[in-house]
Amino acid sequence: MRIAISFTDRVGIAHEVLAVLAARRLNVVAVEVDPPDIFIDAPELAGEALDGLRQALLEVAGVEGVAPVDMLPGVRRRLHLAAVLAAMPDPVLAVDAEGTVILANAAADDIVGEAALSGKALAGKRIAELTGDGDFQREMIANGFQVPAREVMLRGQPFQVDVRPIADQPSRVAGGVLTLHAPSRIGERLQALRNFDEGGFDAILGDSPAMTGLKARAARLAAVEAPLLILGETGTGKELIAHACHRASSRMGRTFLALNCAALPENLAESELFGYAPGSFTGAQRGGKPGLLELAHQGTVFLDEVGELSPYLQAKLLRFLNDGSFRRVGGDHEMKVDVRIISATHRKLDQMVAEGGFREDLYYRLNVLALQVPPLRERGDDILLLARHFILRACAQVQRRPCRLTAGAAAALLANPWRGNVRQLESVIFRAVTMTDGPWLDAPDLEIATSRMAAEPGRGGDGAGEGDAGSWEEAVAEFERALLDRLFPRFPSSRKLAARLKTSHTMVANKLRKYGIPQGRG
């Protein structure tokens, strides 16, 4: 039985308490003094003997109470510590001042493959022996276990190690705690810091037939474990589609990391994607650095503008796609990870292959599954839906009251060719919201060259140049005529057309009459 004896602190009281237990010939296996209590573990103390012992202890001056407890506080703390260490997914090692392991959690034992020894597999081993890096152990001890984070190898696997000192006195270091972070775990934290979570397919705005078909096809391809190539013009939202595919796949709970292949020169793109070994180049992080492929192990890597990869990186990426293995920059160690590659480009890769600008074998490895994202001009039914969404978001960003589009502004948005696609639309809306104060956004607020829009080939214009309009009124009239000419065949009545433009039937009827456009039955 374990008991807690509460007392008033005085010299010799612990000795007198133990004398009472000795007089009753009770074997005491553990004693913890934590004023105002003394905790005693006496296995031979039975329940019926507790009342007599309590009476004897209460006769000791200063003893105020005796009560049974389930366990000693020190045992409880050790159990809690063991539970915390066991729950930690990252390997943790506690070492003494000489760099010898005195405690390791289950994750650390799993790494060395000796978990059957119940947490004692690593005890007594030196850090230099485990990592094969004697310099790291010497540096750690010499600097009082205060060293910058670096990479070490444990059983052939790279880990980023974080070292913290343990001091039994303010000026004396008694050892340290080493926490080892696997690249995939770092990747999860990196994704969390980037806070990139645009949601799944339901979060992608668009009810047009083109977008409905794209989302249905993408949802089917997302579940297939194969490389996916997303094609589409700049600004169409290819990365949102890629992220939605990741969210709809079996890897949804894993890391999603992206690399813009056009944003970095060849050497930086290589080290960013594949990582680099220690001492690979001047200025490299000491101990090496994992690349996106290692950080996203069991997750997804999105290669944006993959058509911009150099021939050398194309060959290296092809090797990875063939068997999942690669080498870091400057390294001789073969690494293998499980990563799904989703790539995207605005370029015509088949044409680049024909011209020798892109490897044919890589093209077929990337193009196992494919999606074509339509440009905004081919999904006109989504323009106003997107515009209203961007208005609400922009108003919240600049902390102003929500505003709405006038009929003229809506017509201007529908007539624009949107060469920059959704990204251009978002920029136009944000600028308009920022530069106006009223409750309405009108066509002039959008700062769109309407005469050039109306003259865009295939948009219903008459080919007039941007400078042909003599005044703003003439430009607006030209714009309205072109818009109505284009939409009326698809919505052949003033009521249908008014519903499409989300404006009044009377205004549409008057405009049709003004421009002499034939009307159907209202």
C-alpha atoms as one frame of an Amber mdcrd trajectory, in Angstrom:
protein
   0.000   0.000   0.000   1.078   3.571  -0.677   0.234   6.310   1.802   0.588
  10.081   2.020   1.433  11.557   5.423   0.732  15.276   5.703   2.814  17.090
   8.294   4.026  20.381   9.675   7.663  20.684   8.722  10.190  20.355  11.528
  13.655  18.865  11.981  13.653  15.064  12.414  10.008  14.400  11.586  10.828
  12.132   8.623  13.141  10.043  10.817  10.413   9.626  13.470   7.812   8.643
  10.851  10.098   5.951   9.448  10.824   4.712  12.989   7.086   4.064  13.461
   7.028   1.912  10.328  10.226   0.113  11.384   8.747  -0.671  14.813   5.877
  -2.428  13.046   8.396  -4.294  10.878   6.951  -2.891   7.632   9.262  -3.109
   4.622   9.504   0.341   2.963  10.573   0.222  -0.711  10.229   3.914  -1.597
  10.012   7.228   0.209   9.397  10.650  -1.344   9.422  13.820   0.721   7.525
  16.675  -0.901   6.505  19.087   1.897   3.916  19.202   3.300   3.686  15.457
   2.559   5.752  12.329   2.948   4.848   9.571   0.474   5.675   5.980   1.455
   5.391   2.729  -0.498   5.088  -0.227   1.925   3.934  -3.332  -0.047   3.266
  -5.377   3.123   0.892  -2.802   4.551  -2.604  -4.328   4.328  -5.896  -2.467
   4.539  -6.806  -3.692   8.052  -3.418  -2.583   9.412  -3.816   0.974   8.128
  -6.050   2.139  11.006  -3.530   1.081  13.651  -0.660   2.655  11.709  -2.629
   5.870  11.317  -3.158   6.115  15.075   0.543   5.561  15.731   1.613   8.155
  13.137  -0.817  10.782  14.438   0.952  10.561  17.784   4.126  11.905  16.133
   4.334  15.638  16.744   3.537  17.529  13.545   1.736  14.712  11.681  -1.699
  15.974  10.605  -3.164  13.175   8.504  -2.607   9.795   6.834  -4.385   8.696
   3.639  -3.857   5.987   0.999  -2.804   7.042  -2.551  -2.717   5.123  -5.822
   0.920   5.905  -6.659   3.866   8.040  -5.594   4.217  11.463  -7.284   7.605
  10.573  -8.770   6.195   7.435 -10.376   3.273   9.444 -11.735   5.635  12.011
 -13.265   7.720   9.282 -14.873   4.623   7.643 -16.337   3.402  10.963 -17.717
   6.836  11.670 -19.210   6.950   8.209 -20.769   3.463   8.739 -22.246   4.467
  12.106 -23.694   7.642  10.678 -25.251   5.782   7.672 -26.633   3.176   9.932
 -28.239   5.778  12.103 -29.966   6.165  11.119 -33.640   9.658  12.627 -33.811
  12.614  10.663 -32.389  13.886  12.146 -29.104  17.204  11.284 -27.427  18.392
  12.429 -24.003  22.179  12.241 -23.624  24.597  12.843 -20.756  27.465  15.317
 -20.770  29.640  12.879 -22.737  27.100  12.366 -25.505  25.923   8.930 -24.353
  22.206   8.143 -24.718  20.439   7.689 -21.390  16.843   7.813 -22.643  15.098
   7.428 -26.012  11.463   7.385 -27.044   9.768   4.682 -29.106  10.096   6.669
 -32.348  13.889   6.727 -31.935  14.012   2.978 -31.271  11.874   2.381 -34.360
  14.459   4.155 -36.494  17.240   1.794 -35.455  14.911  -1.187 -35.835  15.185
  -2.435 -32.258  11.830  -1.473 -30.803  11.484  -4.952 -29.291  13.853  -3.906
 -26.522  11.100  -1.679 -25.065  12.826   1.685 -25.284  16.244   0.497 -24.117
  17.765  -0.251 -27.527  19.662   3.048 -27.672  20.618   3.450 -23.998  24.370
   3.464 -23.555  25.184   4.222 -27.193  27.105   7.332 -28.160  25.792   9.885
 -30.630  28.920   9.492 -32.755  28.203   5.771 -33.057  24.581   6.328 -34.090
  25.218   9.102 -36.609  28.668   8.109 -37.840  29.686  11.723 -37.282  32.271
  12.158 -34.533  32.721  15.844 -35.385  29.077  16.536 -34.551  29.404  14.939
 -31.092  32.617  16.833 -30.324  31.125  20.133 -31.472  27.983  19.519 -29.421
  29.926  18.815 -26.205  32.410  21.648 -26.755  29.575  24.181 -27.183  27.562
  23.044 -24.182  24.861  21.434 -26.332  24.059  24.776 -27.918  24.609  24.238
 -31.637  22.643  25.387 -34.701  20.186  22.977 -36.276  21.861  20.719 -38.811
  21.308  17.482 -40.668  22.564  14.116 -39.437  22.190  10.579 -40.757  20.655
   7.879 -38.586  20.648   4.384 -40.074  20.982   5.847 -43.549  18.062   8.261
 -43.130  18.506  12.063 -43.018  17.149  13.983 -40.033  17.257  17.634 -39.065
  18.460  17.660 -35.454  17.554  20.274 -32.859  19.740  20.264 -29.695  18.799
  21.782 -26.330  21.036  21.687 -23.206  20.082  20.181 -19.839  21.621  21.996
 -16.869  21.517  20.676 -13.274  22.955  24.021 -12.178  22.823  27.388 -13.981
  26.507  27.186 -14.864  26.893  23.425 -15.383  25.525  21.479 -18.346  24.594
  17.892 -17.534  23.697  16.804 -21.069  21.220  17.587 -23.792  18.015  16.620
 -25.552  18.170  15.898 -29.266  14.967  16.042 -31.321  15.208  14.550 -34.798
  12.853  15.796 -37.522  12.347  13.641 -40.624  12.073  15.612 -43.901   8.444
  14.562 -44.344   7.585  15.970 -40.910   9.335  19.236 -41.797   7.282  19.305
 -44.990   4.051  19.041 -43.005   5.087  21.991 -40.848   6.158  23.962 -43.912
   2.758  23.433 -45.500   1.040  24.511 -42.286   3.123  27.711 -42.167   2.262
  28.522 -45.774  -1.392  28.045 -44.812  -2.275  27.103 -48.382  -5.660  25.465
 -48.127  -7.972  26.585 -50.896 -10.291  23.647 -50.320 -11.480  20.991 -52.736
 -13.452  21.132 -55.974 -16.451  22.682 -54.238 -14.338  25.753 -53.489 -13.499
  26.299 -57.182 -16.057  28.801 -58.453 -17.718  28.117 -61.769 -21.048  26.724
 -62.935 -20.436  26.988 -66.670 -20.550  23.767 -68.688 -16.787  24.003 -69.254
 -16.007  24.190 -65.534 -18.595  21.621 -64.519 -17.068  19.162 -66.960 -13.529
  19.984 -65.808 -14.348  19.412 -62.132 -16.105  16.137 -62.856 -13.129  14.850
 -64.872 -10.613  16.119 -62.312 -12.450  14.387 -59.457 -12.110  11.055 -61.269
  -8.434  11.543 -62.116  -7.581  12.734 -58.597  -8.124   9.270 -57.159  -5.739
   7.618 -59.634  -2.155   7.159 -58.395  -0.377   8.421 -61.522   1.302  11.641
 -62.720  -1.140  14.350 -63.750  -0.486  17.122 -66.286  -2.645  20.267 -66.111
  -2.686  22.426 -69.243  -4.086  25.914 -69.562  -3.303  29.552 -70.140  -1.606
  31.691 -67.509  -3.996  32.822 -64.786  -6.641  30.114 -65.237  -6.106  28.625
 -61.756  -4.065  25.528 -62.518  -2.573  25.437 -59.004  -6.056  25.510 -57.460
  -7.005  22.522 -59.593  -3.793  20.736 -58.549  -4.481  21.344 -54.875  -8.082
  20.194 -55.236  -6.836  16.991 -56.887  -4.478  16.458 -53.953  -7.324  17.019
 -51.502  -9.489  14.469 -53.344  -6.751  11.811 -53.489  -5.646   9.181 -50.981
  -2.804  11.576 -50.037  -5.131  14.324 -48.796  -3.774  14.206 -45.244  -0.187
  14.478 -46.444   2.018  17.345 -47.603   1.352  19.407 -50.736   4.329  21.487
 -51.880   4.724  23.552 -55.049   7.701  24.684 -57.132   7.520  27.255 -59.916
  10.047  25.926 -62.424  10.189  29.253 -64.263  11.041  31.300 -61.163  14.485
  29.825 -60.420  17.693  29.250 -62.391  18.692  25.652 -63.070  21.061  25.179
 -60.110  18.629  26.625 -57.562  15.682  24.723 -58.998  17.678  21.499 -58.737
  18.659  22.014 -55.107  15.125  23.151 -54.237  13.580  20.038 -55.756  16.194
  17.383 -54.968  18.059  18.941 -51.989  21.826  18.984 -51.556  24.463  17.068
 -49.640  26.857  18.612 -47.047  29.544  20.829 -48.605  27.950  20.783 -52.059
  28.651  24.452 -52.747  29.757  27.657 -51.052  27.037  29.082 -48.836  25.181
  25.790 -48.535  23.533  24.996 -45.219  25.868  22.970 -43.037  24.904  19.324
 -42.966  22.912  19.505 -46.207  19.289  20.218 -46.875  16.329  18.074 -47.983
  14.517  19.020 -51.175  10.798  19.210 -51.839  10.673  15.556 -52.857  11.912
  14.459 -49.420   9.778  17.022 -47.603   6.651  15.805 -49.397   7.236  12.074
 -48.824   3.882  10.258 -49.199   2.349  13.530 -50.404   2.225  15.575 -53.609
   4.686  17.888 -55.369   3.229  20.387 -57.846   5.616  21.500 -60.604   4.231
  24.691 -62.101   5.493  25.753 -65.546   7.204  22.395 -66.004   7.856  23.338
 -69.627  10.578  25.721 -68.421  12.793  22.949 -67.003  16.296  22.750 -68.470
  17.304  19.600 -70.407  19.451  18.497 -67.451  16.580  18.790 -64.955  14.240
  17.103 -67.410  16.570  14.081 -67.426  16.828  14.057 -63.626  13.065  14.348
 -63.198  12.541  11.518 -65.699  14.811   9.282 -63.624  12.736  10.018 -60.522
   9.446   9.339 -62.310  10.774   5.996 -63.531  11.606   4.463 -60.143  11.094
   7.081 -57.424  14.830   7.406 -56.715  17.239  10.344 -56.997  20.436  11.796
 -55.576  20.858  15.096 -53.854  23.054  17.728 -55.465  26.640  16.749 -54.678
  25.551  13.517 -53.003  26.432   9.904 -53.715  23.639   8.382 -51.618  20.624
   7.045 -53.513  17.337   8.164 -51.977  13.841   6.884 -52.630  10.556   8.577
 -51.746   6.876   8.088 -52.459   5.608  11.289 -54.081   2.896  11.972 -56.657
   3.901  14.522 -59.288   1.290  16.955 -60.580   2.673  19.309 -63.215   1.258
  22.263 -65.111   2.216  24.499 -68.002   0.748  27.147 -70.272   3.025  26.006
 -73.114   2.171  23.460 -75.812   4.405  20.586 -74.718   3.587  18.448 -77.752
   4.822  21.244 -80.005   7.937  21.664 -77.853   8.602  17.929 -78.197   8.320
  18.193 -82.001  10.744  21.129 -81.968  13.213  19.375 -79.630  12.631  21.738
 -76.710  11.210  19.090 -74.368  12.055  15.421 -73.893   9.525  13.150 -75.530
   9.953  10.400 -72.918   9.418  12.878 -70.080   6.334  14.255 -71.820   4.729
  10.820 -71.866   5.675  10.180 -68.211   4.081  13.467 -67.116   1.085  13.138
 -69.418  -0.282   9.858 -68.051  -3.379  11.760 -66.926  -4.267  15.197 -68.294
  -6.636  18.083 -67.636  -7.266  21.129 -69.831  -8.346  24.216 -67.881 -10.521
  26.475 -70.071  -9.657  30.170 -70.403 -12.059  32.654 -68.856 -13.348  33.780
 -72.270 -14.726  30.263 -72.808 -16.623  30.255 -69.530 -18.521  33.527 -69.828
 -21.269  32.273 -67.528 -18.758  32.362 -64.654 -17.450  35.910 -65.133 -20.038
  37.711 -63.011 -20.013  34.956 -60.396 -16.246  35.333 -60.031 -16.449  39.124
 -60.108 -18.933  39.230 -57.224 -16.770  36.823 -55.230 -13.698  39.003 -55.806
 -15.662  42.131 -54.863 -16.606  40.670 -51.483 -13.044  39.536 -50.852 -11.545
  42.870 -51.917 -14.004  44.844 -49.762 -13.060  42.739 -46.754  -9.367  43.246
 -47.526  -9.566  47.031 -47.725 -12.107  47.151 -44.868 -14.927  48.886 -46.659
 -18.641  48.186 -47.039 -19.566  45.713 -49.818 -20.410  47.250 -53.188 -22.225
  46.008 -56.280 -21.837  46.078 -60.051 -23.979  48.321 -62.211 -25.481  46.918
 -65.390 -22.863  48.802 -67.377 -20.021  47.337 -65.332 -21.450  43.830 -65.690
 -21.718  44.316 -69.435 -18.118  45.581 -69.571 -16.878  42.523 -67.701 -18.778
  40.147 -69.985 -17.392  41.771 -73.140 -13.738  41.829 -72.121 -11.512  39.129
 -73.711  -9.633  38.530 -70.418  -6.281  37.586 -71.872  -4.980  37.287 -68.296
  -7.926  35.088 -67.318  -9.125  34.823 -63.709  -5.978  36.452 -62.344  -6.577
  39.538 -64.508 -10.223  39.687 -63.462  -9.251  39.581 -59.806  -6.732  42.394
 -60.299  -9.265  44.570 -62.144 -11.863  44.088 -59.418  -9.389  44.752 -56.604
  -8.192  47.961 -58.237 -11.751  49.159 -58.784 -12.784  48.413 -55.197  -9.689
  50.170 -53.874 -10.128  53.318 -55.982 -13.871  53.888 -55.449 -15.903  54.777
 -52.371 -19.519  54.466 -53.497 -21.871  51.508 -53.175 -21.690  50.767 -56.928
 -18.933  49.857 -59.355 -19.609  51.285 -62.808 -17.888  50.498 -66.111 -15.480
  53.500 -65.889 -14.347  52.311 -62.436 -13.050  49.084 -63.968 -10.547  50.995
 -66.127 -11.032  48.648 -69.085 -10.428  49.859 -72.648 -13.970  49.151 -73.850
 -13.476  50.050 -77.511 -10.610  47.562 -77.806 -12.776  44.946 -76.102 -15.573
  45.402 -78.550 -13.119  45.101 -81.452 -11.662  41.820 -80.201 -11.950  39.143
 -82.935 -14.830  36.808 -82.239 -16.347  39.162 -79.652 -18.939  40.750 -81.914
 -17.082  44.007 -82.625 -16.656  45.682 -85.991 -12.869  45.758 -85.862 -12.569
  49.412 -84.927  -9.338  50.493 -83.335  -8.972  51.746 -79.791  -8.770  55.341
 -80.872 -11.778  55.274 -83.233 -14.377  56.158 -80.601 -14.916  59.891 -80.533
 -16.150  60.075 -76.908 -16.896  57.981 -73.877 -20.614  57.877 -74.790 -19.809
  56.587 -78.276 -17.438  53.962 -76.869 -20.090  52.751 -74.409 -22.708  52.621
 -77.167 -20.355  50.609 -79.375 -19.642  48.320 -76.485 -23.317  47.776 -75.641
 -24.221  47.089 -79.269 -21.439  44.480 -79.585 -22.456  42.807 -76.326 -26.141
  42.568 -77.281 -25.279  41.360 -80.791 -23.220  38.565 -79.294 -25.649  37.453
 -76.581 -29.015  37.854 -78.285 -28.704  34.727 -80.495 -28.112  32.655 -77.335
 -30.875  34.368 -75.304 -33.400  35.347 -78.002 -35.858  37.399 -75.967 -35.578
  40.505 -73.880 -36.626  38.611 -70.752 -34.089  35.817 -71.223 -31.361  38.323
 -72.004 -32.267  40.442 -68.973 -32.057  37.343 -66.769 -28.641  36.508 -68.243
 -27.325  40.028 -67.619 -29.082  40.213 -64.222 -30.735  43.519 -65.044 -34.258
  44.760 -65.760 -36.304  43.555 -68.714 -37.285  47.146 -69.535 -33.681  48.335
 -69.860 -32.740  45.421 -72.121 -35.835  45.970 -74.287 -34.975  49.661 -74.670
 -31.371  48.879 -75.583 -32.431  46.284 -78.179 -34.823  48.818 -79.693 -32.148
  51.541 -79.624 -29.606  49.471 -81.558 -32.159  47.913 -83.941 -31.458  44.385
 -82.790 -34.402  42.022 -83.661 -36.449  41.055 -80.628 -38.246  37.859 -79.864
 -41.371  37.674 -77.801 -41.006  39.325 -74.434
